[in-house]
Structures are given as structure tokens and as C-alpha cells.
Amino acid sequence: MKFKIFICSLLAISFLFNLTRTSSYACSCVQPESPQKELNGRDFVFSGKVKSIMDPNEHAIIKSSADLLEIHLKVNETWKGIDETEVIVFTERESASCGFSFTANEDYLVYGDNENGKKKVISCSRTTPLVDASADIHELGEGEKPAKIVNLNENDRDGGITATSIIIGLSLGALMIIFITYFITNKRKNSK
């Protein structure tokens, strides 16, 4: 009887892993507009060099293609929405979730939008390596140098604790309690 309770408890705990909110979708893009229309339709457009790429879920057990990466850029020129010398933009981990693949120490022309207080960049925009953006730069014209000097130090930021990490930790703790309770109960039963 106790073994059945033990098995049911294990099943209940494994069910907890399925309580986390998940969403699944594939990226589907419409051809980007002309550089001028994208400039008008986006919240920000700038060129900059990638200083670092931070993955807050790098050490998480469960990862999603939609996890956000933090891309720290040094801004060279701005056309719209950015006036700082350094900025952090966010993009999904993988292109399957419309993430744009940035490379450290590379220069980019970045088109993006403000979403939920974050500067988001997706692969469906005209964002591209700067070496491939000559037509865009020609159509956009000369940008401006950012006016606000900002120094974003990566050491001041941390990935924090994710909801998935908390759920996994609680589940493992509950599992340990069940194991301990099961063995103590069996030991008492066998000692009688």
C-alpha cells in the first residue's frame, strides 16, 4: 500500500514539471519593408558593435528557443529611438522563435521595437551585419552620434533566478522529503 502512495507521489511531483508556462510557435516572417518604411515603423534604429552576449538561462536545466538573450552593444550611430552610447537589446535564443543571431565583436545595423519595457530585435526586421547594410545606410542617410554617455558594466548584472529553476528546486526538495518519509516509515514498520 505504501509503495502505491510512493509511486503516486512520484507521479504528482513529475506533474509539477508540466505546470510551467510553455508556448510553442515557429517564426513566420513577412518580407521587411524598405529601410525608410522600417525606420518609420520601428521604435529604434541604430548601428553598433556587440560587446557581449549574455544568456540568463545558460545554466538552466530546461531551455527554450524563446529564451531571451541580452545583447550589449556600443552604439556608433543612431537614426531613431536610441540616444545612449551603450544599449542592451533582447532577442530570442534561436531563429525558430524569431531570434536574430548576433556575434560578439561584430557591427550591426539594428532595427527593433520596445516590448514590455525591453528593446526587442527579431530576425524578421531589417537588422543585418553592418558590412551588408550599405543600401540601408544609403537610404537612411547619415545618422547622429548618441548624446548620452552610458557605461553598462556586465559585472553589475546577473541572470537572476528563473521560474523554472525555482520549480525544479521545489520539486527536488519535495521528492527528497517523500523519499525520507518513505524510508523512515519502512524502517519503523520493519523494526516492529
C-alpha positions in Angstrom: 0.0 0.0 0.0 2.8 2.4 0.9 4.6 1.6 -2.3 1.5 2.7 -4.2 1.5 6.0 -2.3 5.1 6.4 -3.1 4.6 5.9 -6.8 1.6 8.3 -6.8 3.7 10.9 -5.1 6.4 10.5 -7.7 3.9 10.9 -10.5 2.5 14.0 -8.8 5.9 15.6 -8.5 6.7 14.8 -12.1 3.4 16.5 -13.0 4.8 19.7 -11.4 7.4 19.9 -14.2 4.5 20.3 -16.6 2.9 23.2 -14.8 5.4 25.8 -16.1 4.0 28.0 -18.8 5.2 26.9 -22.2 4.5 28.3 -25.6 5.5 26.8 -28.9 5.5 28.6 -32.2 7.6 28.8 -35.3 8.9 32.1 -36.6 7.0 33.2 -39.7 8.2 36.5 -41.3 6.8 38.8 -43.8 9.4 40.4 -46.1 10.7 43.5 -44.4 9.7 46.9 -45.8 12.2 49.4 -47.4 14.7 50.9 -45.0 12.7 54.2 -44.8 9.5 52.4 -44.0 11.2 50.2 -41.4 12.6 53.4 -39.9 9.1 54.8 -39.6 7.6 51.6 -38.4 10.2 50.6 -35.7 10.8 52.1 -32.3 14.6 52.3 -32.8 17.2 52.1 -35.4 21.0 52.3 -34.8 24.3 50.9 -35.7 26.6 49.4 -33.1 29.2 46.8 -32.1 28.3 43.8 -30.0 30.3 44.0 -26.8 28.8 40.9 -25.2 26.0 38.3 -25.4 24.6 37.2 -22.1 22.3 34.1 -21.7 20.5 34.3 -18.3 19.4 30.7 -18.8 22.8 29.4 -19.8 22.9 27.0 -16.8 19.2 26.2 -16.7 18.3 22.5 -16.9 15.3 23.3 -19.2 15.9 25.8 -22.1 13.6 27.1 -24.7 14.3 28.5 -28.2 12.2 31.5 -27.0 14.5 32.3 -24.0 15.7 35.9 -24.3 19.4 36.6 -24.8 20.8 40.0 -23.7 22.9 41.7 -26.4 25.1 44.5 -25.1 26.0 46.9 -27.9 28.2 50.0 -28.2 26.2 52.5 -30.3 28.0 54.1 -33.1 25.3 55.9 -35.0 21.6 56.4 -34.3 18.6 57.2 -36.6 15.7 56.8 -34.2 14.9 55.9 -30.5 18.4 55.5 -29.1 20.4 58.3 -27.6 22.8 56.3 -25.4 26.4 55.2 -26.2 25.6 51.7 -24.9 22.4 49.7 -25.0 21.1 46.3 -24.3 18.7 44.7 -26.7 16.9 41.3 -26.3 16.4 38.6 -28.9 15.1 35.0 -28.7 17.7 32.3 -28.3 17.0 30.7 -31.7 15.8 31.7 -35.2 12.9 29.2 -34.8 11.4 31.7 -32.3 12.4 34.7 -34.5 15.7 35.3 -32.7 18.4 37.2 -34.5 21.8 35.6 -34.4 24.3 38.3 -33.1 28.1 37.6 -33.0 30.3 39.2 -30.4 32.7 42.0 -31.7 30.7 42.4 -34.9 29.0 45.6 -36.1 25.3 45.6 -37.0 22.5 47.9 -38.2 19.8 47.2 -35.7 16.0 47.8 -36.2 13.8 47.0 -33.2 10.8 47.7 -31.0 10.1 48.3 -27.4 8.1 45.5 -25.9 7.2 45.1 -22.2 10.0 47.5 -21.2 12.6 45.8 -23.3 14.3 46.7 -26.6 13.5 43.6 -28.8 15.2 42.7 -32.0 13.8 39.9 -34.2 15.1 38.1 -37.3 12.1 39.4 -39.3 13.4 43.0 -39.2 16.0 44.5 -41.5 18.6 44.0 -38.8 21.8 42.9 -40.5 25.6 42.9 -40.2 26.8 46.4 -41.0 29.0 45.1 -43.8 25.8 44.0 -45.6 23.9 47.2 -44.9 25.3 49.7 -47.4 21.9 50.0 -49.3 20.1 50.7 -46.0 22.7 53.2 -44.8 22.5 55.0 -48.2 18.7 55.2 -48.0 18.6 56.2 -44.3 21.2 58.9 -44.7 23.7 60.0 -42.1 22.8 59.2 -38.5 23.7 61.0 -35.4 26.2 60.2 -32.7 24.5 59.3 -29.4 24.5 62.1 -26.8 24.1 60.3 -23.5 27.3 58.6 -22.3 26.4 55.3 -20.7 28.8 52.6 -19.4 26.9 49.3 -18.9 29.1 47.0 -16.8 28.3 43.3 -17.3 29.6 42.6 -13.8 26.8 44.7 -12.3 24.2 42.4 -13.9 23.3 38.8 -13.2 21.0 36.3 -14.7 18.8 36.1 -11.6 16.8 33.0 -10.6 14.4 31.8 -13.2 10.9 30.5 -12.5 12.0 27.1 -14.0 14.9 26.9 -11.5 12.6 27.6 -8.6 10.0 24.9 -9.7 12.8 22.4 -10.2 14.3 23.1 -6.8 11.0 22.8 -5.1 10.2 19.6 -6.9 13.5 18.1 -6.0 13.0 19.2 -2.3 9.6 17.6 -2.3 11.0 14.4 -3.8 13.7 14.2 -1.1 11.0 14.7 1.6 8.9 11.9 0.1 12.0 9.5 -0.1 13.0 10.3 3.5 9.4 9.8 4.8 9.1 6.6 2.9 12.3 5.1 4.3 11.6 6.2 7.9 8.1 4.7 7.7 9.5 1.4 6.3 12.2 1.3 8.9 9.6 1.8 11.7 7.4 -0.9 10.2 10.3 -3.4 9.8 11.6 -2.7 13.4 8.2 -3.8 14.9 
